[in-house]
């Protein structure tokens, strides 16, 4: 199982130390750029799911390109 945690910087080092002491847990610190990308990707997937469920209206790609 993989988990993505959002931890205050002041508390992160303590938790990382605890996790590294557990032989069955692997840790990997994400760069701020990768963390932001993952958050934006998660939001995009959530928005797509809302469109598929009919709770949000999708935009036409041609209209989007015309705005640019």
Backbone atoms as SQL, in Angstrom:
CREATE TABLE atoms (id INTEGER PRIMARY KEY, chain TEXT, resi INTEGER, resn TEXT, atom TEXT, x REAL, y REAL, z REAL);
INSERT INTO atoms VALUES
  (1, 'A', 1, 'UNK', 'N', 0.854, -1.171, 0.000),
  (2, 'A', 1, 'UNK', 'CA', 0.000, 0.000, 0.000),
  (3, 'A', 1, 'UNK', 'C', 0.901, 1.236, 0.000),
  (4, 'A', 2, 'UNK', 'N', 0.475, 2.226, -0.743),
  (5, 'A', 2, 'UNK', 'CA', 1.205, 3.486, -0.779),
  (6, 'A', 2, 'UNK', 'C', 0.336, 4.567, -0.177),
  (7, 'A', 3, 'UNK', 'N', 0.970, 5.458, 0.577),
  (8, 'A', 3, 'UNK', 'CA', 0.280, 6.582, 1.200),
  (9, 'A', 3, 'UNK', 'C', 1.014, 7.864, 0.856),
  (10, 'A', 4, 'UNK', 'N', 0.274, 8.919, 0.684),
  (11, 'A', 4, 'UNK', 'CA', 0.850, 10.238, 0.486),
  (12, 'A', 4, 'UNK', 'C', 0.410, 11.082, 1.664),
  (13, 'A', 5, 'UNK', 'N', 1.364, 11.568, 2.446),
  (14, 'A', 5, 'UNK', 'CA', 1.065, 12.329, 3.651),
  (15, 'A', 5, 'UNK', 'C', 1.429, 13.788, 3.460),
  (16, 'A', 6, 'UNK', 'N', 0.637, 14.665, 4.026),
  (17, 'A', 6, 'UNK', 'CA', 0.930, 16.100, 4.037),
  (18, 'A', 6, 'UNK', 'C', 1.211, 16.473, 5.481),
  (19, 'A', 7, 'UNK', 'N', 2.461, 16.761, 5.785),
  (20, 'A', 7, 'UNK', 'CA', 2.905, 16.978, 7.164),
  (21, 'A', 7, 'UNK', 'C', 3.554, 18.350, 7.275),
  (22, 'A', 8, 'UNK', 'N', 3.292, 19.023, 8.394),
  (23, 'A', 8, 'UNK', 'CA', 3.951, 20.305, 8.642),
  (24, 'A', 8, 'UNK', 'C', 5.459, 20.091, 8.662),
  (25, 'A', 9, 'UNK', 'N', 6.187, 21.039, 8.084),
  (26, 'A', 9, 'UNK', 'CA', 7.644, 20.923, 8.015),
  (27, 'A', 9, 'UNK', 'C', 8.268, 20.721, 9.394),
  (28, 'A', 10, 'UNK', 'N', 7.727, 21.394, 10.392),
  (29, 'A', 10, 'UNK', 'CA', 8.303, 21.308, 11.735),
  (30, 'A', 10, 'UNK', 'C', 8.161, 19.926, 12.358),
  (31, 'A', 11, 'UNK', 'N', 7.223, 19.128, 11.877),
  (32, 'A', 11, 'UNK', 'CA', 6.982, 17.790, 12.429),
  (33, 'A', 11, 'UNK', 'C', 7.486, 16.672, 11.518),
  (34, 'A', 12, 'UNK', 'N', 7.821, 16.995, 10.288),
  (35, 'A', 12, 'UNK', 'CA', 8.154, 15.977, 9.290),
  (36, 'A', 12, 'UNK', 'C', 9.376, 15.152, 9.669),
  (37, 'A', 13, 'UNK', 'N', 10.441, 15.783, 10.129),
  (38, 'A', 13, 'UNK', 'CA', 11.665, 15.047, 10.433),
  (39, 'A', 13, 'UNK', 'C', 11.446, 13.999, 11.521),
  (40, 'A', 14, 'UNK', 'N', 10.634, 14.326, 12.521),
  (41, 'A', 14, 'UNK', 'CA', 10.339, 13.356, 13.583),
  (42, 'A', 14, 'UNK', 'C', 9.617, 12.140, 13.018),
  (43, 'A', 15, 'UNK', 'N', 8.614, 12.383, 12.193),
  (44, 'A', 15, 'UNK', 'CA', 7.848, 11.278, 11.627),
  (45, 'A', 15, 'UNK', 'C', 8.699, 10.453, 10.661),
  (46, 'A', 16, 'UNK', 'N', 9.503, 11.100, 9.848),
  (47, 'A', 16, 'UNK', 'CA', 10.379, 10.376, 8.921),
  (48, 'A', 16, 'UNK', 'C', 11.344, 9.492, 9.704),
  (49, 'A', 17, 'UNK', 'N', 11.873, 10.002, 10.795),
  (50, 'A', 17, 'UNK', 'CA', 12.760, 9.192, 11.638),
  (51, 'A', 17, 'UNK', 'C', 12.066, 7.961, 12.174),
  (52, 'A', 18, 'UNK', 'N', 10.834, 8.125, 12.636),
  (53, 'A', 18, 'UNK', 'CA', 10.070, 6.977, 13.142),
  (54, 'A', 18, 'UNK', 'C', 9.803, 5.956, 12.039),
  (55, 'A', 19, 'UNK', 'N', 9.416, 6.423, 10.876),
  (56, 'A', 19, 'UNK', 'CA', 9.105, 5.524, 9.767),
  (57, 'A', 19, 'UNK', 'C', 10.342, 4.773, 9.284),
  (58, 'A', 20, 'UNK', 'N', 11.483, 5.442, 9.254),
  (59, 'A', 20, 'UNK', 'CA', 12.711, 4.791, 8.795),
  (60, 'A', 20, 'UNK', 'C', 13.161, 3.688, 9.753),
  (61, 'A', 21, 'UNK', 'N', 12.765, 3.787, 11.017),
  (62, 'A', 21, 'UNK', 'CA', 13.108, 2.748, 11.994),
  (63, 'A', 21, 'UNK', 'C', 12.308, 1.471, 11.775),
  (64, 'A', 22, 'UNK', 'N', 11.229, 1.546, 11.017),
  (65, 'A', 22, 'UNK', 'CA', 10.404, 0.376, 10.747),
  (66, 'A', 22, 'UNK', 'C', 10.937, -0.326, 9.497),
  (67, 'A', 23, 'UNK', 'N', 11.335, -1.588, 9.649),
  (68, 'A', 23, 'UNK', 'CA', 11.962, -2.307, 8.538),
  (69, 'A', 23, 'UNK', 'C', 10.997, -2.553, 7.378),
  (70, 'A', 24, 'UNK', 'N', 9.713, -2.540, 7.629),
  (71, 'A', 24, 'UNK', 'CA', 8.726, -2.836, 6.593),
  (72, 'A', 24, 'UNK', 'C', 8.180, -1.582, 5.911),
  (73, 'A', 25, 'UNK', 'N', 8.750, -0.426, 6.221),
  (74, 'A', 25, 'UNK', 'CA', 8.297, 0.833, 5.624),
  (75, 'A', 25, 'UNK', 'C', 9.446, 1.442, 4.828),
  (76, 'A', 26, 'UNK', 'N', 9.157, 1.810, 3.584),
  (77, 'A', 26, 'UNK', 'CA', 10.119, 2.525, 2.750),
  (78, 'A', 26, 'UNK', 'C', 9.646, 3.966, 2.638),
  (79, 'A', 27, 'UNK', 'N', 10.546, 4.900, 2.779),
  (80, 'A', 27, 'UNK', 'CA', 10.170, 6.314, 2.673),
  (81, 'A', 27, 'UNK', 'C', 10.871, 6.944, 1.476),
  (82, 'A', 28, 'UNK', 'N', 10.209, 7.922, 0.906),
  (83, 'A', 28, 'UNK', 'CA', 10.777, 8.677, -0.200),
  (84, 'A', 28, 'UNK', 'C', 10.238, 10.092, -0.088),
  (85, 'A', 29, 'UNK', 'N', 11.105, 11.060, 0.015),
  (86, 'A', 29, 'UNK', 'CA', 10.700, 12.455, 0.121),
  (87, 'A', 29, 'UNK', 'C', 10.504, 13.025, -1.281),
  (88, 'A', 30, 'UNK', 'N', 9.392, 13.709, -1.489),
  (89, 'A', 30, 'UNK', 'CA', 9.101, 14.314, -2.782),
  (90, 'A', 30, 'UNK', 'C', 9.600, 15.756, -2.806),
  (91, 'A', 31, 'UNK', 'N', 10.075, 16.175, -3.955),
  (92, 'A', 31, 'UNK', 'CA', 10.452, 17.576, -4.125),
  (93, 'A', 31, 'UNK', 'C', 9.171, 18.408, -4.152),
  (94, 'A', 32, 'UNK', 'N', 9.261, 19.692, -3.836),
  (95, 'A', 32, 'UNK', 'CA', 8.064, 20.540, -3.891),
  (96, 'A', 32, 'UNK', 'C', 7.396, 20.530, -5.265),
  (97, 'A', 33, 'UNK', 'N', 8.187, 20.440, -6.325),
  (98, 'A', 33, 'UNK', 'CA', 7.633, 20.429, -7.683),
  (99, 'A', 33, 'UNK', 'C', 6.818, 19.150, -7.908),
  (100, 'A', 34, 'UNK', 'N', 7.366, 18.009, -7.503),
  (101, 'A', 34, 'UNK', 'CA', 6.653, 16.746, -7.674),
  (102, 'A', 34, 'UNK', 'C', 5.410, 16.703, -6.795),
  (103, 'A', 35, 'UNK', 'N', 5.515, 17.228, -5.589),
  (104, 'A', 35, 'UNK', 'CA', 4.358, 17.240, -4.690),
  (105, 'A', 35, 'UNK', 'C', 3.238, 18.091, -5.281),
  (106, 'A', 36, 'UNK', 'N', 3.600, 19.251, -5.843),
  (107, 'A', 36, 'UNK', 'CA', 2.594, 20.119, -6.466),
  (108, 'A', 36, 'UNK', 'C', 1.963, 19.437, -7.676),
  (109, 'A', 37, 'UNK', 'N', 2.787, 18.777, -8.477),
  (110, 'A', 37, 'UNK', 'CA', 2.277, 18.060, -9.640),
  (111, 'A', 37, 'UNK', 'C', 1.267, 16.992, -9.222),
  (112, 'A', 38, 'UNK', 'N', 1.605, 16.206, -8.206),
  (113, 'A', 38, 'UNK', 'CA', 0.697, 15.159, -7.740),
  (114, 'A', 38, 'UNK', 'C', -0.611, 15.742, -7.224),
  (115, 'A', 39, 'UNK', 'N', -0.537, 16.859, -6.526),
  (116, 'A', 39, 'UNK', 'CA', -1.752, 17.506, -6.011),
  (117, 'A', 39, 'UNK', 'C', -2.619, 17.994, -7.164),
  (118, 'A', 40, 'UNK', 'N', -2.010, 18.613, -8.172),
  (119, 'A', 40, 'UNK', 'CA', -2.773, 19.095, -9.324),
  (120, 'A', 40, 'UNK', 'C', -3.356, 17.945, -10.129),
  (121, 'A', 41, 'UNK', 'N', -2.618, 16.847, -10.247),
  (122, 'A', 41, 'UNK', 'CA', -3.117, 15.674, -10.943),
  (123, 'A', 41, 'UNK', 'C', -4.320, 15.086, -10.206),
  (124, 'A', 42, 'UNK', 'N', -4.228, 15.034, -8.890),
  (125, 'A', 42, 'UNK', 'CA', -5.335, 14.527, -8.080),
  (126, 'A', 42, 'UNK', 'C', -6.580, 15.393, -8.283),
  (127, 'A', 43, 'UNK', 'N', -6.409, 16.703, -8.297),
  (128, 'A', 43, 'UNK', 'CA', -7.538, 17.610, -8.515),
  (129, 'A', 43, 'UNK', 'C', -8.138, 17.407, -9.906),
  (130, 'A', 44, 'UNK', 'N', -7.288, 17.190, -10.906),
  (131, 'A', 44, 'UNK', 'CA', -7.780, 16.977, -12.274),
  (132, 'A', 44, 'UNK', 'C', -8.597, 15.693, -12.364),
  (133, 'A', 45, 'UNK', 'N', -8.140, 14.642, -11.704),
  (134, 'A', 45, 'UNK', 'CA', -8.872, 13.376, -11.717),
  (135, 'A', 45, 'UNK', 'C', -10.210, 13.540, -11.004),
  (136, 'A', 46, 'UNK', 'N', -10.206, 14.247, -9.878),
  (137, 'A', 46, 'UNK', 'CA', -11.461, 14.482, -9.157),
  (138, 'A', 46, 'UNK', 'C', -12.451, 15.265, -10.020),
  (139, 'A', 47, 'UNK', 'N', -11.946, 16.273, -10.742),
  (140, 'A', 47, 'UNK', 'CA', -12.811, 17.067, -11.619),
  (141, 'A', 47, 'UNK', 'C', -13.356, 16.215, -12.761),
  (142, 'A', 48, 'UNK', 'N', -12.508, 15.367, -13.333),
  (143, 'A', 48, 'UNK', 'CA', -12.950, 14.471, -14.402),
  (144, 'A', 48, 'UNK', 'C', -14.037, 13.520, -13.901),
  (145, 'A', 49, 'UNK', 'N', -13.875, 13.014, -12.691),
  (146, 'A', 49, 'UNK', 'CA', -14.891, 12.132, -12.114),
  (147, 'A', 49, 'UNK', 'C', -16.217, 12.864, -11.918),
  (148, 'A', 50, 'UNK', 'N', -16.169, 14.140, -11.554),
  (149, 'A', 50, 'UNK', 'CA', -17.392, 14.939, -11.416),
  (150, 'A', 50, 'UNK', 'C', -18.072, 15.117, -12.773),
  (151, 'A', 51, 'UNK', 'N', -17.276, 15.325, -13.808),
  (152, 'A', 51, 'UNK', 'CA', -17.833, 15.467, -15.164),
  (153, 'A', 51, 'UNK', 'C', -18.494, 14.163, -15.584),
  (154, 'A', 52, 'UNK', 'N', -17.798, 13.045, -15.345),
  (155, 'A', 52, 'UNK', 'CA', -18.364, 11.738, -15.713),
  (156, 'A', 52, 'UNK', 'C', -19.654, 11.454, -14.960),
  (157, 'A', 53, 'UNK', 'N', -19.740, 11.915, -13.706),
  (158, 'A', 53, 'UNK', 'CA', -20.935, 11.680, -12.895),
  (159, 'A', 53, 'UNK', 'C', -22.051, 12.655, -13.233),
  (160, 'A', 54, 'UNK', 'N', -21.772, 13.621, -14.109),
  (161, 'A', 54, 'UNK', 'CA', -22.782, 14.587, -14.510),
  (162, 'A', 54, 'UNK', 'C', -22.975, 15.712, -13.508),
  (163, 'A', 55, 'UNK', 'N', -22.063, 15.848, -12.563),
  (164, 'A', 55, 'UNK', 'CA', -22.177, 16.889, -11.542),
  (165, 'A', 55, 'UNK', 'C', -21.464, 18.175, -11.944),
  (166, 'A', 56, 'UNK', 'N', -20.695, 18.092, -13.008),
  (167, 'A', 56, 'UNK', 'CA', -19.987, 19.268, -13.513),
  (168, 'A', 56, 'UNK', 'C', -19.983, 19.195, -15.025),
  (169, 'A', 57, 'UNK', 'N', -20.069, 20.347, -15.676),
  (170, 'A', 57, 'UNK', 'CA', -20.109, 20.387, -17.131),
  (171, 'A', 57, 'UNK', 'C', -18.693, 20.522, -17.693),
  (172, 'A', 58, 'UNK', 'N', -18.391, 19.733, -18.702),
  (173, 'A', 58, 'UNK', 'CA', -17.086, 19.783, -19.348),
  (174, 'A', 58, 'UNK', 'C', -17.029, 20.943, -20.333),
  (175, 'A', 59, 'UNK', 'N', -15.828, 21.412, -20.599),
  (176, 'A', 59, 'UNK', 'CA', -15.629, 22.466, -21.585),
  (177, 'A', 59, 'UNK', 'C', -15.209, 21.837, -22.904),
  (178, 'A', 60, 'UNK', 'N', -15.638, 22.436, -23.979),
  (179, 'A', 60, 'UNK', 'CA', -15.245, 22.012, -25.313),
  (180, 'A', 60, 'UNK', 'C', -13.777, 22.385, -25.518),
  (181, 'A', 61, 'UNK', 'N', -12.964, 21.460, -26.033),
  (182, 'A', 61, 'UNK', 'CA', -11.539, 21.702, -26.239),
  (183, 'A', 61, 'UNK', 'C', -11.306, 22.850, -27.219),
  (184, 'A', 62, 'UNK', 'N', -12.147, 22.959, -28.222),
  (185, 'A', 62, 'UNK', 'CA', -11.999, 24.038, -29.210),
  (186, 'A', 62, 'UNK', 'C', -12.211, 25.402, -28.543),
  (187, 'A', 63, 'UNK', 'N', -13.186, 25.504, -27.662),
  (188, 'A', 63, 'UNK', 'CA', -13.427, 26.757, -26.943),
  (189, 'A', 63, 'UNK', 'C', -12.222, 27.121, -26.057),
  (190, 'A', 64, 'UNK', 'N', -11.664, 26.110, -25.412),
  (191, 'A', 64, 'UNK', 'CA', -10.499, 26.337, -24.564),
  (192, 'A', 64, 'UNK', 'C', -9.328, 26.860, -25.385),
  (193, 'A', 65, 'UNK', 'N', -9.089, 26.245, -26.528),
  (194, 'A', 65, 'UNK', 'CA', -7.967, 26.680, -27.384),
  (195, 'A', 65, 'UNK', 'C', -8.205, 28.084, -27.938),
  (196, 'A', 66, 'UNK', 'N', -9.447, 28.424, -28.218),
  (197, 'A', 66, 'UNK', 'CA', -9.761, 29.768, -28.717),
  (198, 'A', 66, 'UNK', 'C', -9.503, 30.839, -27.661),
  (199, 'A', 67, 'UNK', 'N', -9.657, 30.484, -26.386),
  (200, 'A', 67, 'UNK', 'CA', -9.379, 31.447, -25.303),
  (201, 'A', 67, 'UNK', 'C', -7.905, 31.759, -25.203),
  (202, 'A', 68, 'UNK', 'N', -7.072, 30.801, -25.574),
  (203, 'A', 68, 'UNK', 'CA', -5.616, 31.007, -25.490),
  (204, 'A', 68, 'UNK', 'C', -5.171, 31.910, -26.600);
